[in-house]
């Protein structure tokens, strides 16, 4: 979830303080020690109270490890910049989507790009990066070692079934299209397939335009394909749900410093009439689960596929002095019916493992 922009009053106040400092000729205040910044941020923003025994840890690494929260981590300045680029759907790296698991980084999708050229497949588990075991790295550290300058190479240790392979991949500039579409004809019907790979900035607007274009071509229903979508920006997920819902509850979020807020579909639905089926798998996580649950529980769509990942936590990125940032969990979310899907995920109406698109099309209602 992205934080609101500062108000005009706050901006003017900041400028006034700057003018006073210049007038007095005072030196810039040195940044607070990193450990102190991290402690203060956790105290003021973490989704649950942090006990003194954890806050008293002597280093940033020990403090964050004591939280036992794999989604909260410190980002060095370069990693923070890389995250901002990934949120925009562009970066330099290998072009594969991964999800953190206890056994390593599981490759969930491999669109055209360096990873596919090198032979990486969905389901592969990255167990080492440049010889360093992924078990010794946080998810952010692991990703920062995989991405890098165009033309440089990274060697990954890949577990595939019962073998471990060494794969060298040359990085390249990667642009991840957050939305792809297709028009398929089945049972004499035109059906629009809307594939959302990531909830990046602008995804909801791109999906709206793509869906309206397909509607103009005569489609009679949509399959919203969220398979292997790891999530992304919560406000984009709400925007996507709002294309199909009219004022209904999308999700409720709350945390120790985040009063319970009910997020509803915004305005009138762009696509209120045509039927829709949501397609998910075990790697559909976070914002993908928000959308799937919202459409399912508001009786707007059937969900088809596999039970989803089960990540019911919301992260935000808090900039720190010195250029780094703290990515931290700030809230939990519940489905429209108030369910916590942690661990269990969203359970499909129709279970269909593997290539489930035919199953999704078969249950798509006739308008």
C-alpha positions in Angstrom: 0.0 0.0 0.0 1.4 3.4 -0.9 1.4 6.2 1.6 -0.5 9.4 0.9 1.4 12.4 -0.4 2.3 15.0 2.2 -0.3 17.7 2.6 0.3 21.3 1.4 0.6 22.5 5.0 3.3 19.9 5.7 5.2 21.0 2.6 5.0 24.7 3.5 6.1 24.0 7.1 9.1 22.1 5.8 10.1 24.9 3.5 9.8 27.4 6.3 12.1 25.4 8.5 14.6 25.2 5.6 14.6 29.0 5.1 15.2 29.5 8.9 18.1 27.1 8.8 19.7 28.8 5.9 19.2 32.2 7.4 20.9 31.1 10.6 23.7 29.5 8.7 23.3 26.2 10.6 24.8 23.0 9.3 22.7 20.2 8.1 21.7 17.8 10.8 23.5 14.5 10.4 21.3 11.5 9.8 20.4 9.4 12.8 22.2 6.1 13.1 20.5 3.4 11.0 19.6 1.2 13.9 17.8 4.1 15.6 15.9 4.9 12.4 14.8 1.2 12.0 13.7 1.0 15.7 11.7 4.2 15.4 10.0 3.1 12.2 9.0 -0.3 13.7 7.7 1.4 16.8 5.5 3.8 14.8 4.4 1.7 11.8 4.8 -2.0 12.4 1.5 -3.9 12.2 1.8 -5.4 15.7 3.5 -4.1 18.9 7.3 -4.9 19.0 8.4 -6.0 22.4 11.5 -4.4 24.1 13.4 -7.7 23.8 13.4 -7.3 20.0 13.9 -3.6 19.9 16.9 -4.0 22.1 18.8 -6.1 19.6 22.2 -4.6 18.9 22.2 -4.6 15.1 19.7 -4.0 12.3 20.2 -7.6 11.0 19.6 -9.1 14.5 16.6 -6.8 15.1 14.9 -7.7 11.9 15.7 -11.4 12.3 14.1 -11.4 15.7 10.8 -10.2 14.2 10.5 -13.6 12.3 8.8 -11.7 9.5 10.2 -12.6 6.1 8.4 -9.6 4.5 10.1 -7.0 6.7 13.7 -6.1 5.6 16.2 -3.3 5.3 16.9 -2.1 1.7 20.2 -0.5 0.9 20.0 2.6 -1.3 20.6 0.6 -4.5 18.0 -2.0 -3.5 15.5 0.7 -2.7 16.0 2.3 -6.1 15.6 -1.2 -7.7 12.3 -1.8 -5.9 10.9 1.5 -7.2 11.8 0.4 -10.7 10.2 -3.0 -10.3 7.0 -1.3 -9.0 7.0 0.4 -12.4 7.5 -2.9 -14.2 11.0 -2.2 -15.5 14.5 -3.1 -14.3 17.7 -4.8 -15.3 17.8 -8.5 -14.4 16.9 -11.9 -15.6 13.1 -11.5 -16.2 11.8 -14.3 -14.0 9.2 -14.0 -11.3 10.0 -15.7 -8.0 8.3 -16.3 -4.7 10.1 -16.9 -1.4 9.7 -20.3 0.2 11.5 -22.1 3.0 13.4 -24.2 0.5 14.5 -21.2 -1.6 13.2 -18.9 -4.3 10.6 -20.7 -6.4 10.4 -19.6 -10.0 6.7 -18.9 -10.7 6.8 -17.5 -14.3 9.4 -17.1 -17.0 8.2 -14.6 -19.7 10.4 -14.1 -22.7 13.8 -12.8 -21.6 17.2 -13.8 -20.3 15.9 -16.5 -17.8 13.9 -18.2 -20.5 16.9 -18.1 -22.9 19.0 -19.7 -20.2 16.5 -22.6 -19.8 14.9 -21.6 -16.5 11.5 -23.1 -16.0 8.5 -22.4 -13.7 8.8 -24.6 -10.6 12.6 -24.4 -10.5 14.0 -23.5 -7.1 16.9 -21.1 -6.8 19.1 -22.4 -4.0 22.2 -20.4 -4.6 23.0 -17.0 -6.1 26.6 -16.5 -7.1 27.5 -19.4 -4.8 25.7 -17.9 -1.8 22.8 -20.1 -0.4 19.5 -18.4 -0.6 18.7 -19.7 2.9 21.2 -17.2 4.2 19.6 -14.3 2.4 16.4 -12.3 3.0 14.1 -12.2 0.0 15.2 -8.6 -0.7 18.9 -9.5 -0.5 18.3 -12.5 -2.8 16.5 -10.4 -5.4 19.2 -7.6 -5.2 21.8 -10.2 -6.0 19.9 -11.4 -9.0 19.2 -8.0 -10.6 22.1 -6.0 -11.8 23.6 -4.0 -14.6 22.7 -4.9 -18.2 25.4 -7.2 -19.8 26.7 -8.6 -16.5 26.1 -12.2 -15.5 24.8 -14.1 -12.5 25.2 -17.8 -11.8 22.3 -19.5 -10.1 22.1 -22.9 -8.5 18.8 -24.4 -9.6 17.1 -27.4 -8.0 14.9 -29.1 -10.5 13.3 -32.3 -9.2 16.2 -34.3 -7.7 19.0 -32.5 -9.6 20.9 -29.2 -8.9 22.0 -27.4 -12.0 24.4 -24.4 -12.4 22.9 -21.8 -14.8 24.7 -18.7 -16.0 22.4 -15.9 -17.1 23.4 -12.6 -18.7 21.3 -9.8 -17.4 19.3 -7.5 -19.7 16.9 -4.6 -19.5 13.5 -6.1 -18.6 10.1 -4.5 -19.1 7.4 -6.5 -17.5 4.0 -5.8 -19.2 1.7 -6.0 -16.3 -1.3 -6.7 -18.6 -1.5 -9.1 -21.6 -4.7 -9.9 -23.5 -6.0 -12.5 -25.9 -9.3 -13.1 -27.7 -10.2 -16.8 -27.9 -13.2 -18.5 -29.5 -14.7 -21.5 -27.6 -18.1 -23.1 -27.9 -19.0 -20.5 -30.5 -18.3 -17.6 -28.1 -15.7 -14.9 -28.1 -14.0 -14.7 -24.7 -11.4 -12.1 -23.6 -8.5 -13.4 -21.6 -7.0 -10.7 -19.3 -3.6 -11.8 -18.0 -2.3 -9.6 -15.1 1.3 -10.5 -14.2 1.9 -7.9 -11.5 0.0 -5.1 -9.8 2.4 -2.3 -10.8 1.8 1.4 -11.2 -0.9 1.9 -13.8 -2.1 -1.7 -14.0 -5.8 -0.9 -13.3 -5.9 1.7 -16.1 -4.2 -0.6 -18.6 -6.5 -3.4 -17.7 -9.6 -1.2 -18.2 -8.4 -0.1 -21.6 -7.6 -3.6 -22.7 -11.0 -5.0 -21.5 -12.9 -2.2 -23.3 -11.0 -2.9 -26.5 -11.9 -6.6 -26.2 -15.5 -5.6 -25.5 -15.6 -3.6 -28.7 -14.4 -6.7 -30.5 -17.5 -8.6 -29.3 -16.4 -10.7 -26.4 -19.2 -12.1 -24.2 -17.1 -12.7 -21.1 -13.7 -12.5 -19.5 -11.2 -14.8 -17.8 -9.1 -12.7 -15.4 -5.8 -14.7 -15.3 -3.9 -14.0 -12.0 -1.8 -17.2 -12.1 1.7 -16.7 -10.7 1.0 -13.1 -10.0 3.0 -12.3 -6.8 1.0 -9.2 -5.9 2.2 -5.6 -5.9 0.5 -2.3 -5.1 -2.7 -2.6 -3.0 -4.3 0.5 -4.5 -3.9 -1.1 -8.0 -5.6 -4.2 -6.7 -8.5 -2.2 -5.5 -8.6 -0.4 -8.8 -8.8 -3.7 -10.7 -11.6 -5.0 -8.5 -13.4 -1.7 -9.0 -13.6 -2.5 -12.8 -16.1 -5.3 -11.9 -17.7 -4.1 -8.7 -19.9 -1.2 -7.8 -19.3 0.1 -4.4 -18.9 -3.3 -2.7 -16.3 -4.1 -0.1 -12.9 -5.1 -1.6 -11.0 -5.7 1.6 -10.5 -4.5 5.2 -7.0 -3.6 6.4 -5.9 -3.0 10.0 -2.8 -2.9 12.1 -1.4 -1.6 15.4 -0.9 1.8 13.8 -3.4 1.4 11.0 -7.0 1.9 12.2 -9.4 -0.6 10.5 -10.3 0.7 7.1 -12.8 -0.8 4.8 -11.7 -0.4 1.1 -14.6 -0.3 -1.3 -14.8 -0.4 -5.1 -14.3 3.1 -6.3 -17.1 4.6 -8.4 -19.2 2.9 -11.1 -17.8 -0.4 -12.5 -16.4 -0.1 -16.0 -17.3 -3.8 -16.7 -20.5 -4.4 -14.7 -22.4 -6.7 -16.9 -20.2 -9.3 -18.7 -19.5 -12.5 -16.8 -16.0 -13.1 -15.5 -14.0 -16.0 -14.1 -10.8 -15.5 -12.0 -8.0 -18.0 -12.7 -5.5 -18.6 -9.9 -2.8 -21.0 -8.8 -0.6 -21.7 -5.8 1.7 -18.8 -6.7 -1.1 -16.2 -6.8 -0.3 -14.1 -3.8 -1.0 -10.8 -1.9 -2.9 -8.4 -4.1 -3.9 -11.2 -6.5 -5.7 -12.8 -3.5 -7.3 -9.5 -2.6 -8.9 -9.3 -6.1 -9.8 -13.0 -6.3 -11.5 -13.0 -2.9 -13.3 -9.7 -3.6 -14.9 -10.9 -6.8 -15.7 -14.4 -5.4 -17.3 -13.2 -2.1 -19.3 -10.4 -3.8 -20.7 -13.1 -6.2 -19.2 -11.3 -9.2 -17.0 -14.2 -10.4 -16.2 -17.8 -10.0 -12.6 -18.6 -9.0 -11.0 -21.5 -10.8 -7.6 -23.2 -10.3 -5.6 -24.0 -7.2 -5.7 -22.7 -3.6 -3.7 -19.5 -3.6 -0.5 -18.7 -1.7 -2.1 -17.4 1.5 -0.4 -14.0 2.2 -2.7 -11.8 4.1 -0.2 -9.1 5.0 0.3 -5.6 3.6 3.8 -4.0 3.2 4.9 -0.4 2.8 8.3 1.1 2.1 9.5 3.7 4.5 12.4 5.9 3.2 15.3 6.3 5.6 17.9 9.0 5.9 20.9 8.1 3.7 18.9 6.7 0.8 18.0 3.3 2.1 14.5 2.2 3.1 12.7 -0.2 5.4 10.1 -2.5 3.8 7.9 -3.5 6.6 4.5 -5.1 7.3 2.1 -2.4 8.3 -1.3 -4.2 8.3 -3.3 -7.4 7.8 -6.1 -7.7 5.4 -9.4 -9.6 5.5 -11.7 -10.6 2.7 -15.1 -8.9 2.3 -16.6 -11.6 4.5 -14.0 -10.9 7.2 -11.9 -14.0 6.5 -8.2 -14.2 7.2 -6.7 -16.3 4.4 -3.2 -16.7 6.0 -1.8 -20.0 5.0 -5.0 -21.4 3.5 -5.3 -18.9 0.6 -8.4 -18.3 -1.5 -10.1 -21.7 -2.2 -11.4 -21.9 -5.8 -15.0 -22.7 -6.6 -13.7 -25.1 -9.2 -10.4 -27.0 -8.5 -8.3 -27.3 -11.7 -4.6 -27.9 -11.3 -2.2 -27.4 -14.2 -3.3 -25.7 -17.3 -6.7 -24.6 -16.1 -7.8 -22.1 -18.8 -10.1 -24.6 -20.5 -11.8 -25.3 -17.1 -12.2 -21.5 -16.6 -13.8 -21.1 -20.0 -16.1 -24.0 -19.5 -17.7 -22.5 -16.3 -17.9 -18.9 -17.7 -21.6 -18.0 -17.5 -23.5 -17.0 -20.6 -24.6 -13.3 -20.3 
